[in-house]
Amino acid sequence: MHIVIADPSVIYESDGLCYLPERSYLGYLEYKKYISTLFPDARYSVASLYGVTELPESKTLDNLMKFMPSDINLERLSAYNFLENLGETAVVMSLLKPESYSLTNLNHRVVYLVEFTPSIRRGIQLAGPGVSFPNRLRIELGLLRQYVAEIKAIKKAAGVQFNGPAAAAKYSKFNSNSITFFDHRVSEVPEKNTNAGGRIGEFSVAFSGRLSAMKGAKYLAEISNKLYQLNPSIKFYVMGDGEERENVLRNSAPNLVYKGFMEYKDSWEPFVRENVDLMIFPHPQGDPSMTYYESLGQGVPILAFSNETSDYLAAQGLGWTVPSGDTQQLVEKIAQLADDLEDVVDKSRESIKFMSNILYDQTVARRMNQLIDTAQKANI
C-alpha cells in the first residue's frame, strides 16, 4: 500500500534543504506520523506537482519553513513523473486544479481535495481593480469551462475530500466516496478564552492573512480610520504580509498596530489567544481560509463580510456577518460588540466548543483513513 500526497505548489531547494509554507509542512508531517504509526506496512511519499526546484536568485525564503526532504519523504520528481514511474499502484491525494486533472489518466487511485466553487473563484477574480465587461465575460466563460472539467475529473476520481460545506454542496453529487472537513492546524483549544470580551478597559480586533485583494486588504485602512473615528480606544492589529502592505500602513489611523508575518505555532496562536477579542475577515469572496477556524480555535469569534464560508460559521453561532464591502456596518458592529461583552463571551464559548469537535488530529485521522480505506477496497 502506497499513499502519495501531491503538493499543489513548487517546492524550492537550497543547500540541501527544502522550503514550504509552515502549515503545509506541518500537515505532511502529521500525515506521515499517522500512517507510519497505525499502518506501518504502508509507504508514504510527498511529491510536488511541479517537482523540487533550485531556488532562483530572485526568490526570497521569507515566510517559508526549511526542512530536510526525509522529514516528509519528499520526492524530487514532479508528482506526475514520480507516479508514472512508480512500480506499484498508489492512492494519490491532490488538490483539484487544471494541473492535476491528468493524474486520473495514470494507473493510480486519485482522491481530490476540492476547496473552491465557481462562485468563490469568481469572487477572487473580481476582487482586484475594476474589471471591464469583456473581461467579465471571459471570466464567466473560463469558470464554466473549468467547472465542466472539474466534474469530469471528480467523476473519474476514486474519492473526494471537500474543504468546507460550500464545496461539498456544489460537487458531492458527482462522487459517492467523499468526506467534508475543515482545514486548520488547531491541535488543542483552551478551556475558555480569558480575554474574550476585552481586558479591563480594552477591546481589540485583528485581521490576519495575506495583504492582498482576495483577502480584502484594500479595506483595512478604511476600516482603521472609520473605527478610530467611532471609538479610538479600540486597538486594531494587522497580521500578515503582502503586496498591499505599504498602502495599508500609509493610509491607516493610529489605532492600527502592524505585527507583520507571524509563525503560526510559536507566535500567532499565543498572540491571538492573549491579545485579540474579535477577528475580522473583510474577504470579498468565500474561500475556506483556515484562519477562520484557527481564530475560533483560540476562542476568538469572527466578524466578516457575508460569503459562503462566513455565513455558514455565523449560522453555527460562531460570529456575525455584514453585507460584503460594507465597512461602515462592519465598524459599527465592532463598536457595538465592544459595548456588549456578554455577546462576545457567548460566541467565544461556542467557538471553543465547535473547534473541540474537529481538532487537527481528528481531521488528519479522517482524511488519512479515507485514503487507506480507498486502498484497501481496491486491494492495493
BAMIKOL-773319 format. One record per residue (C-alpha): x, y, z; residue in three letters. Coordinates in nm, 3 decimals. Example, Ala and Ser with C-alpha at 12.3 -4.5 7.8 and 13.67 -1.06 7.14 Angstrom:
<recs>
1.230, -0.450, 0.780, ala .
1.367, -0.106, 0.714, ser .
</recs>
This chain:
<recs>
0.000, 0.000, 0.000, met .
0.140, 0.338, -0.100, his .
-0.007, 0.678, -0.009, ile .
0.120, 0.973, -0.212, val .
0.045, 1.339, -0.134, ile .
0.071, 1.569, -0.436, ala .
0.169, 1.915, -0.315, asp .
-0.001, 2.181, -0.533, pro .
0.294, 2.423, -0.547, ser .
0.660, 2.445, -0.641, val .
0.891, 2.327, -0.361, ile .
1.224, 2.511, -0.352, tyr .
1.560, 2.370, -0.253, glu .
1.878, 2.544, -0.141, ser .
2.193, 2.391, 0.010, asp .
2.026, 2.056, 0.066, gly .
1.724, 2.199, 0.247, leu .
1.372, 2.239, 0.110, cys .
1.116, 2.510, 0.180, tyr .
0.739, 2.504, 0.225, leu .
0.477, 2.717, 0.399, pro .
0.466, 2.617, 0.766, glu .
0.109, 2.486, 0.754, arg .
0.184, 2.261, 0.454, ser .
0.492, 2.117, 0.621, tyr .
0.312, 2.055, 0.949, leu .
0.032, 1.881, 0.762, gly .
0.260, 1.645, 0.569, tyr .
0.449, 1.567, 0.889, leu .
0.128, 1.472, 1.067, glu .
0.008, 1.258, 0.775, tyr .
0.338, 1.068, 0.779, lys .
0.323, 1.019, 1.155, lys .
-0.035, 0.891, 1.144, tyr .
0.023, 0.644, 0.862, ile .
0.356, 0.512, 0.993, ser .
0.208, 0.462, 1.340, thr .
-0.123, 0.296, 1.252, leu .
-0.036, 0.142, 0.916, phe .
0.335, 0.053, 0.936, pro .
0.319, -0.160, 0.621, asp .
0.206, 0.135, 0.411, ala .
0.451, 0.355, 0.223, arg .
0.413, 0.732, 0.235, tyr .
0.554, 0.992, -0.006, ser .
0.513, 1.358, -0.092, val .
0.571, 1.488, -0.446, ala .
0.508, 1.836, -0.579, ser .
0.300, 1.875, -0.894, leu .
0.593, 2.080, -1.028, tyr .
0.885, 1.898, -0.867, gly .
1.162, 2.026, -0.642, val .
1.333, 2.329, -0.796, thr .
1.659, 2.502, -0.715, glu .
1.589, 2.835, -0.551, leu .
1.619, 3.114, -0.812, pro .
1.825, 3.417, -0.714, glu .
1.519, 3.643, -0.737, ser .
1.317, 3.431, -0.493, lys .
1.327, 3.501, -0.119, thr .
1.257, 3.245, 0.152, leu .
1.061, 3.483, 0.371, asp .
0.767, 3.319, 0.546, asn .
0.872, 2.966, 0.444, leu .
0.982, 2.681, 0.672, met .
1.302, 2.492, 0.595, lys .
1.321, 2.116, 0.635, phe .
1.506, 1.804, 0.530, met .
1.339, 1.613, 0.241, pro .
1.345, 1.297, 0.452, ser .
1.126, 1.464, 0.716, asp .
0.819, 1.412, 0.497, ile .
0.956, 1.154, 0.247, asn .
0.972, 1.417, -0.026, leu .
1.044, 1.301, -0.380, glu .
1.241, 1.528, -0.615, arg .
1.050, 1.437, -0.931, leu .
0.722, 1.605, -1.020, ser .
0.419, 1.413, -0.893, ala .
0.325, 1.310, -1.248, tyr .
0.672, 1.175, -1.333, asn .
0.708, 1.006, -0.995, phe .
0.371, 0.832, -1.026, leu .
0.423, 0.742, -1.392, glu .
0.740, 0.553, -1.298, asn .
0.608, 0.404, -0.975, leu .
0.608, 0.025, -0.991, gly .
0.305, -0.017, -0.768, glu .
-0.044, 0.128, -0.767, thr .
-0.084, 0.413, -0.518, ala .
-0.362, 0.620, -0.370, val .
-0.288, 0.984, -0.450, val .
-0.434, 1.286, -0.272, met .
-0.417, 1.602, -0.483, ser .
-0.573, 1.944, -0.488, leu .
-0.818, 1.964, -0.778, leu .
-0.671, 2.213, -1.026, lys .
-0.606, 2.206, -1.402, pro .
-0.252, 2.077, -1.349, glu .
-0.383, 1.774, -1.159, ser .
-0.663, 1.661, -1.392, tyr .
-0.430, 1.427, -1.583, ser .
-0.344, 1.231, -1.267, leu .
-0.662, 1.028, -1.321, thr .
-0.517, 0.903, -1.651, asn .
-0.242, 0.714, -1.464, leu .
-0.276, 0.369, -1.311, asn .
-0.345, 0.504, -0.963, his .
-0.644, 0.587, -0.742, arg .
-0.680, 0.965, -0.710, val .
-0.863, 1.134, -0.424, val .
-0.913, 1.502, -0.498, tyr .
-0.917, 1.784, -0.245, leu .
-1.178, 2.041, -0.351, val .
-1.188, 2.387, -0.193, glu .
-1.329, 2.641, -0.435, phe .
-1.665, 2.663, -0.609, thr .
-1.718, 2.866, -0.928, pro .
-1.870, 3.148, -0.722, ser .
-1.566, 3.160, -0.493, ile .
-1.334, 3.174, -0.794, arg .
-1.550, 3.447, -0.944, arg .
-1.516, 3.649, -0.625, gly .
-1.138, 3.603, -0.625, ile .
-1.100, 3.712, -0.988, gln .
-1.323, 4.016, -0.939, leu .
-1.158, 4.120, -0.611, ala .
-0.893, 4.334, -0.775, gly .
-0.925, 4.670, -0.953, pro .
-1.225, 4.730, -1.179, gly .
-1.285, 4.455, -1.434, val .
-1.421, 4.554, -1.774, ser .
-1.735, 4.398, -1.918, phe .
-1.544, 4.200, -2.187, pro .
-1.311, 4.064, -1.917, asn .
-1.611, 3.968, -1.705, arg .
-1.744, 3.766, -1.997, leu .
-1.407, 3.595, -2.038, arg .
-1.402, 3.516, -1.666, ile .
-1.750, 3.366, -1.678, glu .
-1.665, 3.155, -1.982, leu .
-1.343, 3.037, -1.817, gly .
-1.530, 2.944, -1.498, leu .
-1.784, 2.743, -1.696, leu .
-1.512, 2.554, -1.880, arg .
-1.328, 2.484, -1.555, gln .
-1.646, 2.363, -1.386, tyr .
-1.712, 2.115, -1.667, val .
-1.353, 1.988, -1.647, ala .
-1.375, 1.957, -1.269, glu .
-1.693, 1.750, -1.284, ile .
-1.527, 1.515, -1.534, lys .
-1.221, 1.475, -1.308, ala .
-1.430, 1.425, -0.993, ile .
-1.637, 1.154, -1.161, lys .
-1.318, 0.970, -1.262, lys .
-1.163, 1.004, -0.915, ala .
-1.164, 0.730, -0.652, ala .
-1.284, 0.978, -0.392, gly .
-1.311, 1.343, -0.292, val .
-1.232, 1.546, 0.020, gln .
-1.423, 1.872, 0.049, phe .
-1.272, 2.159, 0.245, asn .
-1.588, 2.318, 0.382, gly .
-1.960, 2.281, 0.317, pro .
-1.971, 2.516, 0.016, ala .
-1.758, 2.284, -0.199, ala .
-1.945, 1.978, -0.072, ala .
-2.283, 2.128, -0.161, ala .
-2.165, 2.202, -0.515, lys .
-1.979, 1.882, -0.603, tyr .
-2.068, 1.592, -0.368, ser .
-2.336, 1.456, -0.603, lys .
-2.066, 1.366, -0.856, phe .
-1.876, 1.118, -0.636, asn .
-2.019, 0.898, -0.360, ser .
-1.686, 0.840, -0.182, asn .
-1.650, 1.180, -0.016, ser .
-1.588, 1.344, 0.320, ile .
-1.622, 1.708, 0.430, thr .
-1.367, 1.858, 0.669, phe .
-1.246, 2.196, 0.795, phe .
-0.883, 2.275, 0.716, asp .
-0.677, 2.422, 1.001, his .
-0.385, 2.340, 1.231, arg .
-0.557, 2.371, 1.572, val .
-0.432, 2.080, 1.781, ser .
-0.578, 2.193, 2.114, glu .
-0.819, 2.457, 2.243, val .
-0.822, 2.646, 2.573, pro .
-1.093, 2.566, 2.826, glu .
-1.203, 2.923, 2.775, lys .
-1.063, 3.244, 2.634, asn .
-0.999, 3.450, 2.945, thr .
-0.962, 3.761, 2.730, asn .
-1.292, 3.718, 2.548, ala .
-1.493, 4.032, 2.588, gly .
-1.192, 4.253, 2.640, gly .
-0.932, 4.308, 2.906, arg .
-1.012, 4.573, 3.162, ile .
-1.067, 4.898, 2.974, gly .
-0.958, 4.744, 2.642, glu .
-1.111, 4.585, 2.335, phe .
-0.909, 4.472, 2.036, ser .
-0.984, 4.339, 1.690, val .
-0.748, 4.185, 1.439, ala .
-0.708, 4.094, 1.075, phe .
-0.484, 3.802, 0.983, ser .
-0.396, 3.691, 0.633, gly .
-0.214, 3.783, 0.318, arg .
-0.238, 4.155, 0.247, leu .
-0.387, 4.103, -0.096, ser .
-0.702, 4.188, -0.289, ala .
-0.863, 3.845, -0.241, met .
-0.835, 3.881, 0.137, lys .
-0.983, 4.231, 0.136, gly .
-0.664, 4.420, 0.223, ala .
-0.791, 4.725, 0.034, lys .
-1.049, 4.773, 0.310, tyr .
-0.810, 4.765, 0.607, leu .
-0.702, 5.130, 0.611, ala .
-1.064, 5.240, 0.563, glu .
-1.175, 5.017, 0.850, ile .
-0.896, 5.155, 1.065, ser .
-0.996, 5.517, 1.004, asn .
-1.370, 5.463, 1.049, lys .
-1.313, 5.264, 1.367, leu .
-1.078, 5.530, 1.505, tyr .
-1.341, 5.797, 1.447, gln .
-1.610, 5.586, 1.613, leu .
-1.409, 5.456, 1.909, asn .
-1.037, 5.546, 1.919, pro .
-0.974, 5.320, 2.220, ser .
-1.028, 5.000, 2.015, ile .
-0.695, 4.859, 1.901, lys .
-0.670, 4.709, 1.552, phe .
-0.395, 4.450, 1.496, tyr .
-0.296, 4.351, 1.143, val .
-0.101, 4.026, 1.100, met .
0.039, 3.917, 0.768, gly .
0.230, 4.048, 0.470, asp .
0.171, 4.103, 0.101, gly .
0.162, 4.344, -0.188, glu .
-0.085, 4.582, -0.019, glu .
0.123, 4.633, 0.296, arg .
0.255, 4.980, 0.215, glu .
-0.088, 5.107, 0.112, asn .
-0.240, 4.979, 0.435, val .
0.028, 5.127, 0.659, leu .
0.044, 5.459, 0.475, arg .
-0.328, 5.527, 0.495, asn .
-0.426, 5.379, 0.831, ser .
-0.519, 5.557, 1.155, ala .
-0.315, 5.549, 1.481, pro .
-0.521, 5.257, 1.613, asn .
-0.368, 5.013, 1.363, leu .
-0.079, 4.809, 1.504, val .
0.108, 4.616, 1.235, tyr .
0.252, 4.282, 1.353, lys .
0.374, 4.153, 1.017, gly .
0.410, 3.784, 0.936, phe .
0.396, 3.555, 1.240, met .
0.489, 3.187, 1.257, glu .
0.172, 3.000, 1.336, tyr .
0.250, 2.773, 1.632, lys .
0.515, 2.969, 1.818, asp .
0.388, 3.325, 1.765, ser .
0.044, 3.355, 1.608, trp .
-0.153, 3.120, 1.831, glu .
-0.036, 3.264, 2.167, pro .
-0.063, 3.623, 2.045, phe .
-0.421, 3.584, 1.924, val .
-0.527, 3.393, 2.233, arg .
-0.380, 3.653, 2.469, glu .
-0.450, 3.979, 2.285, asn .
-0.742, 3.955, 2.043, val .
-1.112, 3.971, 2.125, asp .
-1.258, 3.965, 1.773, leu .
-1.115, 3.861, 1.434, met .
-1.242, 4.040, 1.125, ile .
-1.249, 3.893, 0.773, phe .
-1.329, 4.154, 0.505, pro .
-1.287, 3.887, 0.236, his .
-1.476, 3.976, -0.085, pro .
-1.503, 3.603, -0.163, gln .
-1.578, 3.286, 0.028, gly .
-1.257, 3.081, 0.026, asp .
-1.249, 2.838, 0.322, pro .
-0.947, 3.009, 0.476, ser .
-0.802, 2.813, 0.766, met .
-0.763, 3.141, 0.956, thr .
-1.137, 3.136, 1.025, tyr .
-1.100, 2.810, 1.215, tyr .
-0.766, 2.891, 1.373, glu .
-0.916, 3.209, 1.518, ser .
-1.214, 3.013, 1.653, leu .
-0.968, 2.764, 1.799, gly .
-0.824, 3.037, 2.020, gln .
-1.174, 3.124, 2.140, gly .
-1.188, 3.435, 1.919, val .
-1.521, 3.475, 1.733, pro .
-1.536, 3.621, 1.383, ile .
-1.694, 3.923, 1.217, leu .
-1.688, 3.901, 0.838, ala .
-1.826, 4.016, 0.509, phe .
-2.104, 3.781, 0.404, ser .
-1.981, 3.491, 0.189, asn .
-2.013, 3.113, 0.155, glu .
-1.782, 3.037, 0.449, thr .
-1.864, 3.319, 0.691, ser .
-2.240, 3.276, 0.651, asp .
-2.206, 2.909, 0.746, tyr .
-1.998, 2.989, 1.055, leu .
-2.232, 3.269, 1.164, ala .
-2.523, 3.025, 1.134, ala .
-2.340, 2.796, 1.378, gln .
-2.334, 3.078, 1.634, gly .
-1.962, 3.149, 1.594, leu .
-1.974, 3.511, 1.483, gly .
-2.150, 3.773, 1.276, trp .
-2.160, 3.888, 0.915, thr .
-2.238, 4.218, 0.741, val .
-2.303, 4.278, 0.369, pro .
-1.992, 4.235, 0.157, ser .
-1.797, 4.558, 0.114, gly .
-1.997, 4.748, 0.379, asp .
-1.716, 4.876, 0.601, thr .
-1.948, 5.114, 0.784, gln .
-2.170, 4.832, 0.910, gln .
-1.860, 4.634, 0.999, leu .
-1.707, 4.905, 1.219, val .
-2.044, 4.984, 1.376, glu .
-2.074, 4.615, 1.468, lys .
-1.725, 4.621, 1.619, ile .
-1.817, 4.922, 1.833, ala .
-2.143, 4.756, 1.938, gln .
-1.964, 4.439, 2.043, leu .
-1.708, 4.637, 2.240, ala .
-2.004, 4.759, 2.448, asp .
-2.175, 4.420, 2.457, asp .
-1.910, 4.195, 2.603, leu .
-2.156, 3.923, 2.702, glu .
-2.234, 3.854, 2.337, asp .
-1.862, 3.820, 2.260, val .
-1.812, 3.587, 2.556, val .
-2.103, 3.369, 2.443, asp .
-1.965, 3.341, 2.089, lys .
-1.619, 3.269, 2.227, ser .
-1.756, 2.981, 2.429, arg .
-1.936, 2.842, 2.123, glu .
-1.617, 2.880, 1.916, ser .
-1.417, 2.664, 2.155, ile .
-1.694, 2.404, 2.169, lys .
-1.715, 2.390, 1.788, phe .
-1.341, 2.351, 1.738, met .
-1.302, 2.092, 2.017, ser .
-1.500, 1.853, 1.797, asn .
-1.283, 1.898, 1.489, ile .
-0.928, 1.924, 1.628, leu .
-0.643, 1.873, 1.387, tyr .
-0.558, 1.517, 1.493, asp .
-0.920, 1.417, 1.434, gln .
-0.913, 1.582, 1.091, thr .
-0.587, 1.410, 0.998, val .
-0.733, 1.073, 1.102, ala .
-1.049, 1.120, 0.893, arg .
-0.858, 1.227, 0.585, arg .
-0.591, 0.957, 0.603, met .
-0.848, 0.688, 0.689, asn .
-1.033, 0.766, 0.369, gln .
-0.714, 0.718, 0.168, leu .
-0.634, 0.392, 0.347, ile .
-0.991, 0.268, 0.302, asp .
-0.974, 0.351, -0.068, thr .
-0.654, 0.149, -0.099, ala .
-0.793, -0.146, 0.094, gln .
-1.112, -0.160, -0.112, lys .
-0.904, -0.156, -0.430, ala .
-0.672, -0.427, -0.291, asn .
-0.360, -0.220, -0.350, ile .
</recs>
